[in-house]
Amino acid sequence: MELVVFVFAAAMILVGGIGVVLRSHPVHAALSLILTLFGVAVIFVSQEAHFLAAVQVIVYAGAIVVLFLFVIMLLGVDRTEDIKTEPFKVQRPLAIIVGLGVTGLVTAAVITSRDVVATRGAGIIEPAMTDPDSNIRQLSRSVFGDYVVAFEVTSVLLVVAVVGTVLLTRKVKPASKESQ
Amino acid sequence: MSALIAAATPTTTWYLVLAAVLFGIGTVGVLVRRNPLVMFMCIELMLNAVNLSFVALAKRLGDIGGQTTVFFVMVVAAAEVVVGLGIIVSIMRKRPGANVDDISALKG
């Protein structure tokens, strides 16, 4: 059963990821991104991270991709990009070599260290069979207990990001220059 | 057949290899594509690959700290997308249809 879930989710993730890279239309790339994000959410559920799966669907597939689509429509760049022609001939083969190299190195590191991660620790993640709320309870205890300072700093980060973006995208009116 | 399927239960290594492949796809996308919006989407792919490996290791090692890290990564990714798209909007308003080669000099 876990194998079936893994195979389907991996297919969603890989098809979506390749679609983001290869589709020349930005809207199609954004829709492929949604497919990938849902696949990641499925794997989160199968890995006992229920709260993060919900956040993944709501924040990523909901808010962030909608923001992408909104900007695509707002800017009117929703036309097919010419990805056949390449200004630098050497760039595309080099990029593929770099990508394969990164993937190969990380895969080799994972496979050589699989005995290290094979030892299960003390285990504070209880399976959800016994207690459906255990994941959310543990995560909230961790976020609001051990990492409460980081959580508060995160709120400052969000406020700074929102105010900074409003200032960045504001249109400067000519009248405001005269008043200065 | 059922014994074969039972023997092929996905281990943590499978999830980590999947995350590595997704990260590689994102890397190629950032390096190849010229549209700044699509490059941002590829950065999201890379962030999701890292989140995937964090969650897989959190289950394997029995440590909820991995899921806490993913929580913070998601918040920072949301802030990063907001700021990045704001910059892209303000650039595109001045120069419609610009790709990343046109704005490589970082001046209007």
Interface residues (C-beta under 8 A of the other chain):
Chain A: E2 L3 F6 A10 I13 L14 G17 I18 V20 V21 P26 A29 A30 L33 T36 L37 V40 I43 F44 Q47 E48 A49 F51 L52 V55 Q56 V59 Y60 A63 I64 L67 F68 V71 I72 L74 L75 G76 V77 E81 I83 P87 Q91 R92 L94 A95 I96 V98 G99 L100 V102 T103 V106 T107 V110 I111 R114 V117 A118 R120 G121 A122 G123 I124 I125 N135 Q138 L139 R141 S142 V143 D146 Y147 A150 T154 L157 L158 A161 V162 G164 T165 L168 T169
Chain B: I5 A8 T9 P10 T11 T12 T13 W14 Y15 L16 V17 L18 A20 V21 L22 F23 G24 I25 G26 T27 V28 G29 L31 V32 R33 R34 N35 L37 V38 F40 M41 C42 E44 L45 N48 N51 L52 V55 A56 L57 A58 K59 R60 L61 G62 D63 I64 G65 Q67 T68 V70 F71 F72 M74 V75 V76 A77 A78 A79 E80 V81 V82 V83 L85 G86 I87 I88 V89 S90 M92 R93 P96 G97 D101
